[in-house]
Amino acid sequence: MDARPPTPPAEEMDSSIGVESVDPKLTVMGGGPKEQASDYANYFCSYASLYHQKQMLTDHRRMQAYYSAITDNAELFAGKRVLDVGTGSGILALWAAKAGASKVYAVEFTDMANHARRLVAKNGMEGVVEVIQCSVEDLKLDAKVDIIISEWMGYFLLRESMLDSLVRARDRWLVPGGLMFPSRCTMMWGLVNDEQDRLSKQQEYIRTMQDWYSFKGETKEFYGVDMTVLEAVYEEEQRGYYILSSFWAELDKGQVLGEPAVVQTFDMHTCTLEDVQGVDETNVSIPLEEDARVSGFAGWFTADFHGTEANPCPCPVTLSTGPENGYTHWGQQVFHLQVPHDVVGGGKVEGTIAVKRQKENVRLYDVHIKHKNVLPTGEDKSPLVSVKYAMP
């Protein structure tokens, strides 16, 4: 998921969705109807857009991975009951039906459910696929399912906090020994050389502050109002956007320095709600064989469709959103350093990373990074730097 168009304000949302029926204790946002309505307006509403659905449907690496995982493992789907969480256009549900599933429940919270029904009917699968419009937390079925499929992943895997809903669906509706597609997801972390974009962002920040100084002077000269009292707030806003936020990027594999490190792996069959809240502070160390300028860090993920040890996929599939795999709509999240590391060959960049939900919007995350440049001798070339980036 992710990569969304602008959303309409809350007052323009479709009130027919019925967010009041959702138990607030069972949702990401919590709270009452007002909080649920806000969550719909700011998050779910964009998924009702065919423009957004098309953006995901034209991501061929995404499409090929799910298509292969389902159709190449059709024997696992034959005669089985399947739940598609967040079906969107219904494409995964259709593939599951064509793979031989006896029943597919395609759950979609938004009005995209209406388009999914039409697509299912057009493709002759209305006898197998049942599109249900509700939140997965509010779902009611007459029996459990054998397989749960979902494309829930956000930028750097966790953004959007959709995994909470998937875990709740699994705990409530998957039979013991049932299968999750994907079965395992891994957050990856790499060093990158991205000086052109890093310097460009810094120049944009400088230009926007220069524009503020001109604005402040003109407002005082022409209108007699001193804006100085707001300058620190404006500077904090702009610094937060240009310097202390991550950015979507489509990196070239040649920009990745050294071997990427694993930050966290989630087993979709066993991870708990507590597990998926974020990532606790985790040590990361990436050595470099040659001299290199490190412009920043990049985060991405992989998703494995491997089944379980007891019930493995005959044809395992892995989807990577890393630079080595070319374009996906997820891209990579890049975290530029304010001052680059010039690493000596044989040295390394080491430190920690933590990924924590934002208090203001738990669907978004802050990434806390501590890092330093270490010489081949083991001595520190630079002091430990600690910085918090927003992942908007």
C-alpha positions as CSV (number, residue, x, y, z in Angstrom):
1,M,0.0,0.0,0.0
2,D,1.0,3.7,0.5
3,A,1.8,6.3,-2.2
4,R,-1.5,8.1,-1.8
5,P,-3.1,11.1,-3.5
6,P,-4.3,14.0,-1.3
7,T,-7.3,13.2,0.8
8,P,-10.4,15.3,1.2
9,P,-11.1,17.1,4.5
10,A,-13.1,15.2,7.1
11,E,-16.3,17.1,6.4
12,E,-16.3,15.7,2.8
13,M,-16.0,12.0,3.9
14,D,-18.7,9.5,3.0
15,S,-20.7,9.2,6.2
16,S,-22.2,5.9,5.0
17,I,-19.2,3.9,6.0
18,G,-20.5,3.4,9.5
19,V,-17.4,3.9,11.5
20,E,-19.5,4.0,14.7
21,S,-20.0,0.3,14.5
22,V,-16.3,-0.4,15.1
23,D,-15.2,-1.2,18.6
24,P,-12.7,1.6,19.4
25,K,-10.6,-0.8,21.5
26,L,-10.0,-2.9,18.4
27,T,-8.6,-0.2,16.1
28,V,-5.3,1.5,15.6
29,M,-6.6,5.0,16.3
30,G,-8.7,4.1,19.4
31,G,-11.1,6.7,20.8
32,G,-14.7,7.1,19.7
33,P,-16.6,7.9,16.5
34,K,-14.8,11.2,16.1
35,E,-11.4,9.6,16.1
36,Q,-12.6,6.8,13.8
37,A,-14.1,9.4,11.3
38,S,-10.8,11.3,11.4
39,D,-8.9,8.1,10.6
40,Y,-11.2,7.4,7.7
41,A,-10.8,10.9,6.3
42,N,-7.0,11.0,6.7
43,Y,-6.1,7.4,5.8
44,F,-8.8,5.0,4.4
45,C,-10.5,7.6,2.2
46,S,-7.6,7.7,-0.3
47,Y,-7.9,4.0,-0.9
48,A,-11.4,4.6,-2.4
49,S,-9.6,6.3,-5.3
50,L,-9.2,4.4,-8.6
51,Y,-6.2,6.6,-9.3
52,H,-4.5,5.2,-6.2
53,Q,-5.5,1.6,-6.9
54,K,-4.1,2.0,-10.5
55,Q,-0.8,3.2,-9.1
56,M,-0.5,-0.1,-7.1
57,L,-1.9,-2.3,-10.0
58,T,0.8,-0.9,-12.3
59,D,3.6,-1.8,-9.9
60,H,4.6,-4.9,-11.8
61,R,7.1,-6.2,-9.2
62,R,4.3,-6.1,-6.6
63,M,1.8,-7.6,-9.0
64,Q,4.2,-10.4,-10.2
65,A,5.1,-11.4,-6.7
66,Y,1.5,-11.8,-5.5
67,Y,0.4,-13.4,-8.7
68,S,3.2,-15.9,-8.6
69,A,2.8,-16.6,-4.9
70,I,-0.9,-17.4,-5.4
71,T,-1.1,-19.1,-8.8
72,D,2.2,-21.0,-8.6
73,N,1.1,-22.4,-5.3
74,A,-2.5,-23.1,-6.4
75,E,-2.4,-26.5,-4.7
76,L,-2.4,-24.7,-1.3
77,F,-5.5,-22.7,-2.3
78,A,-7.5,-25.6,-3.9
79,G,-10.8,-26.1,-2.0
80,K,-9.8,-23.7,0.8
81,R,-11.5,-20.7,2.4
82,V,-9.6,-17.5,2.0
83,L,-9.8,-14.1,3.6
84,D,-8.4,-11.1,1.7
85,V,-7.8,-8.2,4.2
86,G,-8.0,-4.8,2.5
87,T,-9.0,-6.2,-0.9
88,G,-9.0,-2.8,-2.7
89,S,-9.8,-3.6,-6.3
90,G,-10.2,-7.3,-5.5
91,I,-7.3,-8.4,-7.6
92,L,-5.8,-10.8,-4.9
93,A,-9.2,-12.3,-4.2
94,L,-9.7,-12.9,-7.9
95,W,-6.4,-14.7,-8.2
96,A,-7.2,-16.8,-5.1
97,A,-10.5,-17.8,-6.7
98,K,-8.8,-18.7,-10.0
99,A,-6.3,-20.8,-8.0
100,G,-9.1,-23.0,-6.8
101,A,-10.3,-21.5,-3.5
102,S,-13.8,-22.7,-2.6
103,K,-14.7,-19.4,-1.0
104,V,-13.0,-16.0,-0.8
105,Y,-14.0,-13.2,1.6
106,A,-12.8,-9.9,0.2
107,V,-13.0,-7.3,2.9
108,E,-12.7,-3.6,2.1
109,F,-13.5,-0.7,4.4
110,T,-14.0,2.0,1.7
111,D,-16.4,2.4,-1.3
112,M,-13.8,0.7,-3.4
113,A,-15.8,-2.4,-2.4
114,N,-18.4,-1.4,-5.0
115,H,-15.7,-1.4,-7.8
116,A,-14.4,-4.7,-6.5
117,R,-17.8,-6.3,-6.8
118,R,-18.1,-5.2,-10.4
119,L,-14.7,-6.5,-11.2
120,V,-15.4,-9.9,-9.6
121,A,-18.7,-10.1,-11.5
122,K,-17.0,-9.1,-14.8
123,N,-14.5,-11.9,-14.3
124,G,-17.1,-14.5,-13.6
125,M,-16.1,-15.1,-9.9
126,E,-19.2,-13.8,-8.0
127,G,-20.0,-17.4,-7.0
128,V,-16.7,-17.7,-5.2
129,V,-15.7,-14.2,-4.1
130,E,-17.9,-12.3,-1.6
131,V,-16.9,-8.7,-1.2
132,I,-17.8,-7.4,2.3
133,Q,-17.6,-3.7,3.0
134,C,-16.6,-3.1,6.6
135,S,-13.5,-2.8,8.7
136,V,-11.7,-6.1,9.3
137,E,-12.2,-5.5,13.1
138,D,-15.9,-5.4,12.5
139,L,-16.0,-8.5,10.3
140,K,-18.4,-11.3,11.0
141,L,-18.0,-14.7,9.3
142,D,-19.8,-18.0,9.8
143,A,-16.5,-20.0,10.1
144,K,-12.7,-19.6,10.1
145,V,-10.5,-19.5,7.0
146,D,-7.6,-21.6,5.9
147,I,-5.5,-18.7,4.3
148,I,-5.3,-15.0,4.8
149,I,-3.8,-12.9,2.0
150,S,-3.2,-9.2,2.3
151,E,-1.1,-6.4,0.8
152,W,-0.8,-4.4,3.9
153,M,2.8,-3.1,3.7
154,G,3.6,0.6,3.9
155,Y,6.8,2.6,3.4
156,F,9.7,1.0,5.3
157,L,7.1,-1.8,6.0
158,L,5.4,-0.3,9.1
159,R,4.1,3.1,7.9
160,E,0.3,3.2,8.0
161,S,0.1,0.6,10.9
162,M,-2.1,-1.7,8.8
163,L,-0.3,-4.7,10.4
164,D,-2.4,-4.2,13.5
165,S,-5.6,-5.1,11.6
166,L,-3.9,-8.1,10.0
167,V,-2.8,-9.5,13.3
168,R,-6.4,-9.1,14.7
169,A,-7.8,-10.8,11.7
170,R,-5.4,-13.7,12.0
171,D,-6.0,-14.2,15.7
172,R,-9.7,-14.2,15.1
173,W,-10.3,-15.9,11.8
174,L,-7.3,-18.1,10.8
175,V,-7.6,-21.8,11.6
176,P,-4.8,-23.4,13.6
177,G,-2.0,-24.3,11.1
178,G,-3.4,-21.9,8.5
179,L,-1.3,-19.9,6.1
180,M,-0.5,-16.2,5.8
181,F,0.4,-14.6,2.5
182,P,3.0,-13.1,2.9
183,S,4.5,-15.3,5.6
184,R,7.4,-13.2,6.7
185,C,8.4,-9.5,6.3
186,T,11.9,-8.0,7.0
187,M,12.9,-4.4,7.4
188,M,16.3,-3.6,5.8
189,W,18.7,-0.8,6.5
190,G,21.5,0.4,4.2
191,L,24.1,3.2,3.8
192,V,23.7,5.2,0.7
193,N,25.6,7.8,-1.4
194,D,23.0,10.4,-2.4
195,E,24.9,13.6,-2.3
196,Q,23.0,15.4,-5.1
197,D,19.7,15.0,-3.3
198,R,21.1,15.6,0.1
199,L,22.7,18.9,-1.0
200,S,19.5,19.8,-2.9
201,K,17.4,19.5,0.2
202,Q,19.8,21.6,2.1
203,Q,19.7,24.3,-0.6
204,E,15.9,24.2,-0.6
205,Y,15.9,24.8,3.2
206,I,18.3,27.7,2.8
207,R,16.2,29.2,0.0
208,T,13.0,29.0,2.0
209,M,14.6,30.7,5.0
210,Q,15.9,33.5,2.7
211,D,12.4,33.9,1.4
212,W,11.2,34.2,5.0
213,Y,13.7,37.0,5.7
214,S,12.5,38.9,2.6
215,F,8.9,38.4,3.7
216,K,9.7,39.6,7.2
217,G,11.3,42.7,5.9
218,E,8.6,43.6,3.4
219,T,5.8,43.0,6.0
220,K,7.6,45.4,8.4
221,E,8.3,48.0,5.7
222,F,5.0,48.0,3.8
223,Y,2.5,47.0,6.5
224,G,4.1,48.0,9.8
225,V,4.0,44.5,11.3
226,D,7.0,42.9,12.9
227,M,7.0,39.1,12.2
228,T,10.1,38.3,14.1
229,V,8.2,36.6,16.9
230,L,7.2,33.8,14.4
231,E,10.6,33.3,12.9
232,A,11.7,30.5,15.2
233,V,8.5,28.5,14.6
234,Y,8.8,28.9,10.9
235,E,12.4,27.8,10.9
236,E,11.5,24.7,13.0
237,E,8.8,23.8,10.5
238,Q,11.1,24.1,7.5
239,R,14.0,22.4,9.2
240,G,11.6,19.5,10.1
241,Y,10.5,19.2,6.5
242,Y,13.7,19.5,4.6
243,I,16.3,18.3,7.0
244,L,14.7,16.1,9.6
245,S,12.2,14.1,7.5
246,S,12.7,11.1,5.4
247,F,12.0,11.2,1.6
248,W,10.7,8.7,-0.9
249,A,13.4,7.7,-3.4
250,E,14.0,5.3,-6.2
251,L,17.7,4.6,-5.5
252,D,20.0,2.9,-8.0
253,K,21.7,-0.3,-6.6
254,G,25.0,1.4,-7.1
255,Q,24.2,4.0,-4.5
256,V,24.0,1.4,-1.7
257,L,27.3,1.1,0.2
258,G,28.3,-2.1,1.8
259,E,25.9,-4.9,2.7
260,P,22.4,-3.9,4.0
261,A,21.6,-4.9,7.6
262,V,18.4,-6.6,8.9
263,V,16.6,-4.3,11.3
264,Q,13.6,-6.6,12.2
265,T,11.9,-9.6,10.9
266,F,8.2,-10.3,11.5
267,D,6.7,-13.8,11.2
268,M,3.2,-13.2,10.1
269,H,2.0,-16.4,11.7
270,T,3.3,-15.6,15.2
271,C,3.9,-11.9,15.6
272,T,1.8,-10.2,18.3
273,L,0.1,-6.8,18.5
274,E,2.9,-5.8,20.9
275,D,5.5,-6.9,18.4
276,V,4.2,-4.7,15.6
277,Q,4.0,-1.4,17.5
278,G,7.4,-0.5,16.2
279,V,11.1,-1.4,16.6
280,D,13.0,-1.1,19.8
281,E,16.5,0.3,19.7
282,T,18.5,-2.1,17.6
283,N,22.2,-2.2,17.0
284,V,23.4,-1.8,13.4
285,S,26.9,-1.9,12.0
286,I,27.8,-1.7,8.3
287,P,31.4,-2.1,7.3
288,L,32.8,-0.7,4.0
289,E,35.7,-2.3,2.1
290,E,36.5,0.9,0.2
291,D,36.7,4.6,0.9
292,A,33.2,6.1,0.5
293,R,31.1,9.2,1.3
294,V,28.0,8.2,3.2
295,S,25.2,10.7,2.5
296,G,22.6,9.0,4.7
297,F,20.6,5.8,5.4
298,A,17.9,4.1,3.5
299,G,15.1,1.8,4.7
300,W,13.1,-0.7,2.7
301,F,11.6,-4.2,3.2
302,T,11.3,-7.7,1.8
303,A,8.2,-9.9,1.9
304,D,8.5,-13.7,1.7
305,F,5.7,-16.0,0.5
306,H,7.2,-19.2,1.9
307,G,4.4,-20.8,3.9
308,T,5.3,-22.6,7.2
309,E,7.7,-25.4,8.1
310,A,4.7,-27.7,8.4
311,N,3.1,-26.5,5.2
312,P,5.7,-24.9,2.9
313,C,4.9,-23.2,-0.4
314,P,6.0,-25.5,-3.3
315,C,7.1,-22.4,-5.2
316,P,8.4,-19.8,-2.7
317,V,8.4,-16.2,-3.8
318,T,10.2,-13.1,-2.3
319,L,9.2,-9.5,-3.0
320,S,12.0,-7.0,-2.4
321,T,11.5,-3.2,-2.4
322,G,15.2,-2.6,-2.3
323,P,17.3,-0.7,-4.9
324,E,18.5,-4.0,-6.4
325,N,15.0,-4.8,-7.6
326,G,14.2,-1.7,-9.5
327,Y,11.0,0.4,-9.2
328,T,8.2,-0.4,-6.8
329,H,5.6,2.1,-5.6
330,W,7.1,1.8,-2.1
331,G,10.5,2.9,-3.2
332,Q,12.9,3.5,-0.3
333,Q,12.8,5.9,2.6
334,V,16.0,8.0,2.6
335,F,17.3,9.7,5.8
336,H,20.0,12.3,4.8
337,L,22.8,13.2,7.2
338,Q,23.3,16.8,7.9
339,V,27.1,16.2,7.6
340,P,28.2,13.2,5.5
341,H,30.5,10.5,6.8
342,D,33.7,10.0,4.9
343,V,34.4,6.4,5.7
344,V,37.9,4.9,5.2
345,G,38.1,1.5,3.6
346,G,38.0,-1.1,6.3
347,G,36.0,1.2,8.6
348,K,32.3,1.2,9.3
349,V,29.3,3.2,10.3
350,E,27.7,1.8,13.5
351,G,25.0,2.9,15.9
352,T,21.3,2.1,16.5
353,I,17.9,2.5,15.0
354,A,14.5,2.6,16.7
355,V,11.1,3.1,14.9
356,K,8.3,4.5,17.0
357,R,4.8,5.6,16.3
358,Q,4.1,9.3,16.4
359,K,1.9,10.4,19.3
360,E,-0.2,12.7,17.1
361,N,-0.9,10.1,14.4
362,V,-0.2,6.5,15.2
363,R,-0.3,5.5,11.6
364,L,2.9,7.5,11.1
365,Y,6.4,6.9,12.6
366,D,9.5,8.6,13.8
367,V,12.8,7.0,13.2
368,H,15.5,7.5,15.9
369,I,19.0,7.0,14.6
370,K,22.3,7.1,16.5
371,H,25.4,6.8,14.3
372,K,29.2,7.3,14.2
373,N,32.1,6.8,11.8
374,V,34.5,4.2,13.0
375,L,38.1,3.8,11.7
376,P,39.6,0.4,10.7
377,T,41.5,0.5,14.0
378,G,38.3,0.6,15.9
379,E,38.8,4.2,17.0
380,D,35.9,6.6,16.5
381,K,36.5,9.0,13.6
382,S,33.4,11.0,14.6
383,P,31.4,11.4,17.8
384,L,28.0,9.5,18.2
385,V,25.3,11.6,16.7
386,S,21.6,11.2,17.8
387,V,18.8,12.5,15.6
388,K,15.1,11.9,15.2
389,Y,13.5,11.9,11.7
390,A,9.8,12.0,10.9
391,M,8.6,9.5,8.4
392,P,5.5,11.4,7.2
